[in-house]
Amino acid sequence: MKIPWKDQQEVKDAITAYNWATSNNKTRLEGYKYFLDLGKHRDKNYSIRSFSSWKGKACYAIQNRVLLEELTVADLTEQVRIELMGGPKTIEELSVIVDRSEVTVRAILEELKSSGFEVVLAEGTAILDRGLAATDWEVDLTPFYGKSLKIGVMSCTHFGSLWYQLKELVTFYRLCEKEKVQVIVHAGDLVDGINMYKGQEFELYAHGLDAQREDVVTNYPESDIPTKLLGGNHDYSFKKTAGANIIKQICEERLDLEYVGMLSATFKVADSDFEMNLIHKRGGVPYARSYTAQKIIRDMPPDKARPLLGIGGLHVADYIPYRDQHTFTIPCFQGQTPYLKGKGLFPEVGGWIVEVYLADDGKIHRCKMEIICFDTILKPRVKGVTG
């Protein structure tokens, strides 16, 4: 049976002993014995605390400067996330560290999962998955298919960047509505993320996960056209640093937006051979616009080829009908940032409206590729207003 740490003097002694061991180059076990001695001097029996309980309590209190008894559910959830950032932990270990029951710990883990954190629970051990791996999602486009299928394709909106182009993004959506587009797919980098390159923090107006998530939820264009969101490497930066899938979190609040995986997804129409691959390629603007696409087509196994291949993340537009594939790279909605300017790279702003017609054999024998172009801004713009 666990005994709550309700005596604040006991907690202070736990911290004192921990600091004493650290500052005097003593072992943690010597620090624990010192903690027991402090209790004796106060006529207290601190031996009811195990070594691991003492260490967990002291570490937590020192790092967070609060007592566990005073923590809210949100505080406990954040503490569990921080612990999992350090590596896998068993339910029992987390229970000792946060001084709560295993039932409570499991509830906290479920809360993390529902909040967009990639928590995996296997055989009593919790893992915060921060790895970046391309998904293999299949998205059924059958409900959108009539005599032809018209798709809006876009990428790299980079919400949070001072150079994002919201006005142009809104215009693109209005054009898609006017052209009766049936579905819009976003090929990644919804947000600008964090720590992507040195000095990025000076190119942002929204700093951190909460600010960028709220900005998208509030300002991303609303439309009756459903939008499928693929995660890119900038979106992944929050999963890497905090374990949070920001796109999943956004889609929880914006029901017109749907998460369809990370880096890669396949869109299908039932009872036909039509499929479209959408991938997010890291690396930004290529030195030759067709090089990246050609290399992907060349290296792609024949059984992986699809009639349509859209490549996001390159910030330029190109179209290559090659090897029975209609391959196109997708421009962006971000101007020339100082980072791109320093590399001598110039992005293109806009998106595609793609209309495909399926013959009886299910193949694409007719395809319309329409590029929607906008001016690329060369100076910062905050929330759609030229700075």
N, C-alpha and C positions, 0 to 999 in steps of 0.2 A: 504494500500500500504506500503510495506516494504522499509525503507530507508537504503541503504548500510552503513556500518561502514567504511567510507573512511578516517575519521580524526583519525590519529594515536594517537594524544594527548587524544582524547575521549576514545580510547581503553585503553590507559595507565591509565586514570582516573578510568575506569571501574575496572581494575585490582587492582589499589590502594585501591579503596573502598571495594572491595571484601576481600583483604588481611587485611585491617583495621578491618572489621567486624570479621574475623576469629581470628586475634591475640588478639583482645580486648573482645572476648566472646560476641559479639553482634549478634543480629538476622540478617538474610539475608535482612529483610525489612529495618532495621536500616542501613545496608550497602548500600542499594539502595538509601535511603534518603541522605546519605553522598555523594554518587555519584552525585546526583542532586545538592547538595551544591557546590561541586567542580566545576561544570559547571557554577554556578552563579558567583563564584569568577573569572572565566575566561570570563565572559560575554557571556557564551554559554547556549543554551537552551537544556539541556539533557533530558528534559521531553518527547521528542519524542521517547525515548526508554522505552519500557514497563519493568516491573519488571522481567518477565521471560526472555526477550531478554537480559537485562543487566546481569542476572545471567548466562545464557547460554554462552554469549560472554566471560565473565570473567573466568568462569570455563575452557572453551576450551583454551583460550589464556594462562592461567596459566599452564595447564597440558601439552600443546604442544609447548608453547613458539613461536608461529607463529601467524600472523594475518590471519583471514579467507580470506581476499581479495587476499592473496598471495598463497592460496592453489591451488594445481593442482587437477585434477579429481581424481587421485589416492589418494591424501591426504584426500579429502572429503570422498571417499569411505572408507578409513581406519577409519576416525573419526566416520562415521555412524556405522561401525562394532563395534567400541569401545563402543559407546552408547548402542547398542543392547546387548553387553555383560553384561551390567548392568540390563537388563530386557526389556520386551516389551515396545515399544514406538509407539505412533500414528504418522502418517505422518505429522500432524500439529506440534507436539512436535519436531520432527527431523528437520522440516523446520525452526523453530525458532532457534534451537541449532546451526545449520550450516549456518544459515542466507542465505538460498537459497529457491527457490520456491518449492512447493509441486511436481510439474512436475519433477524438477531436482532430488528431493529426491527419487521419484519413479524410475527414471532412474538409480540412484545409487544403489538402492535395486536390480534392475534387473542385474546390473553389478556384484554385490556380488553373486547372484544366479548363474550366468554364470561362475563365478570363483571358484565354488565348495563349497560355503558357504550355509548352510542349512537355507535359509531365507524363512519364511512363512508369507504371507500377508493375513490377514483376517479382513474384515470390517474396513479397514483404520488403522489397527494396525500391525506393523512389529514385528516379533519374530525371534530371532536367535536360532534355535533348536540345542541344544548341548547334547540332551539325547542320550543314547545308547539303542537301541532296535533292537532285531533280526528282520530281514526282512523276507518276505515270497515270494521272487522272484521265478519265474518259468522260466527256461532257456530251450529253445527248441533245442535239439541236433539232430533233424531229418536230417538236412543237412549233418551231419557227419556219418550217419548210412548207412552201407552197409550190407554185410552178417554177419558181427560182428562189434562191436563198441569198439575201442581201445582208452583208455583215460589215459593221464598222470596226476597223482595226486601229488601235492606237497603242502608245507605250510612253513610258518615262515622263510622267507628269511632275515628279519631284516636288511634291508639296513640302513646304518648309524651306525651300531654296529662295533666296532673294530674286533669283532669275526665273522663277516659274512663271508660266504664261496662262493665267486663269481665264482671262477674257477670251483668248483664242480657244481654250478648251471648251468653254461654254458655247462659243459659236459653232464649234465642231459638233457638239451634241444637238444644237438646234438644226444644223444642216442634216444630220442623220435622221432627225424626226421628219423634216420636210421631205427627204428622199425615201421615207418609209423603210428605213433600216429595221431589220427584225431582231437583231442582237448585236451588242457591242462587246468586243473582247479587248482586254487591256494586257499588254505583254510585259508587265513588270516595272519596278521602280515607281510605285505609286507615290512614295515619299522619298525624301532625300537622305534620311537616315542619319547616322552619326559615325564619326571616326573613319570615314571612307578615304580620306587623304589628309595630309598635313595642311592645316589652315582652313578646313571645311567649316569650322565653327564660326568663322568670320563671314561666311557666305550664306548664313541661315537667318531667317526671321522667327522660326519656330524651333526651339531647342529641346530635344529630348522626346521620349516616347509619348508622354501625355499630350504635349503641345502639338506634335505633328498628327497624332490620332484625332484630336479634337478639331484641328484645322480641316482635315479631310471630311470628317463627319458633318461639319458645319458648312463647308464651302464647295465640296465636290458637286458638280451639276446634278440636279434631280431630273429624272426622265422616266417616262413610261416604258422606254426601251430597257430591257434587263441588261446589266453589265456583268461580265465574267472577269474576275480579277486574278491574274497570275502574279506570284511574288517574284521579285528580282533581287539582285545582290544588295541593293541599297535597303530594301525592305528587310532583308535578312539581317542587317547590321544590328537590329534590336533583339533578334533571336540569339545572335552571337554574344551580345554583351549582357543581356538580361533574361534570355530564355523566352521572350515574348514574341508571338506571331502577331504583328501589328495589323496585318490585313484581316485575320480572323476577328480581331477585336473590333475593327471598323465595321465589318459585315454583321456583327452582332447588333450594331446600332443603326446601320443603314440597310434595310431589308431589300432595297433595289439593287444592292451590290452582292455578288456571290464569289466566295473564295474558291479557286479551282486548282490549288496546288502551288508548288514552288519550282520555278525555272522551266517547267515543261508540262504541257497538257495536250491531249488529243480530243478534238471535237468531231462528233460523228452524227450522221443521219441514219436512223434505223432503216433496214430493208434496202440499203443501197451501198455502193462501194465508196461513197463520199466520206472522206476524212480530212481534217486539217490539223497539222501539227503547229503548235505555237510554242516557241522557245524564247528564253531570255539569255542573250549572250553577253557575258561580262567583257569589259575592256573598253567600252565607249566608242567614240568616233574612229573608224579604221582609216589607215593612211590611204587606202584605195577602196572606194565604196563597195565594189563588187567582190573584193578578195575574200572577206569572211564568209559570205554566203556561198561562194564557189567552193571554198574549202569544206564547208559543212556538207554540201551536196556531194562532193567528191568522196568524202570519208564515210558517208552514211551507208550502212548496209542496205541492199535492195529491199529486204523485207521490212525495213523501217520507213521507207519512202512513202509519202502520202501525196495526193493530188495537189494540196495546198500546203505551203510551208511559210509561216510568218516568223520573222526573226526580230525581236525587240532588243533594246539595250545599245544599239549602234548609233542612234540619233541622226540617221540619214535615210533617205528613201532611195530604193532601187528595185528593179523588177527583172527577174531572169526566168524565162520559160526554158527549162533544161531538164533532160532525163525524165520526161513525163511528169514533171512537177512545175507548178506555178509558184516560184519562190520570190518573196519580196521582203525587203528590210523596211523597218518601220521608223519614221521620224519621231520627234519628241515634242514635248510642250515645256521646254526649258531653253532659255537663251544662252548666249556664250558667256559662261562663268569665267572668272579670272583663272580658274584651274584649266579650263579648255583653251582659253586665250594664250596662257603660258606655254601650252603644248602646240600652239599653231593650228588648233582644230576648230572647225566652224560647224555647229549643229544645224539641222533643218527642222523647222517646226510644222507640225501638221499630222494628218492621219490618212488612212485609206478607207474608201468604201468599195468593197469587193462584192460583185454579184456573180454567182455561178449558176449555170443551167445544167441539169443532169439529164443525160440521154437515157434510153431504156436500159443500157448496159451499166448505168450507174457512174460512168466516167464523165469527166469534165471535158466537153468538146467546145464549150463556149464560156468565156470568162471575161468579165469587165473589171478592169483595175482602174479606179479613179483616185488620184492623189489630191488631197485637200491641203493647200499650202497657205502659210501665214508668214508674215515678216518675223525674223529672229531679232529679239531685243538685244541690245548691246550694253545696257545699263540696268541696274537693279530695279525690280518692280515688286512692290509689296502688296499683297492681296488685290491684285488686278489694277493697281493705280501706279502709273509711271512715277518713279522716284526722281 
